[in-house]
Amino acid sequence: MNENNNLPAVVNGGFFDKVKRFFSMLCRNDVTVSRTSEIFHMPVLAFIIVALLLWKISFIAILVSLFCSVEYTIGGEDFPQEKRISFKK
């Protein structure tokens, strides 16, 4: 049997599998925006898409809202403990 050593080895978990797992993780986890009560709740992927599409408005809104006691919480299956982003004490 003639074996060609110039061919790349087949590796499980290639680039496209990693991309698929990354986007799956973005869809499984959620962002919750709250102050005294929940304002809205959406998947991380949707939050990122909206923030990028409306970046001129969303960047300023997110920055100003942090100074107004708004809290951004990222949680879901992949986070054993929720991650909170805020300037609250």
Buried (B, 14 or more C-beta within 10 A) or exposed (E): EEEEEEEEEEEEEEEEEEEEEEEEBBEBBBBBBBEEEEEEEBBBBEBEEEBEEEEEEBEEEBEEBBEEEBBBBBBBEEBEEEEEEBEEE
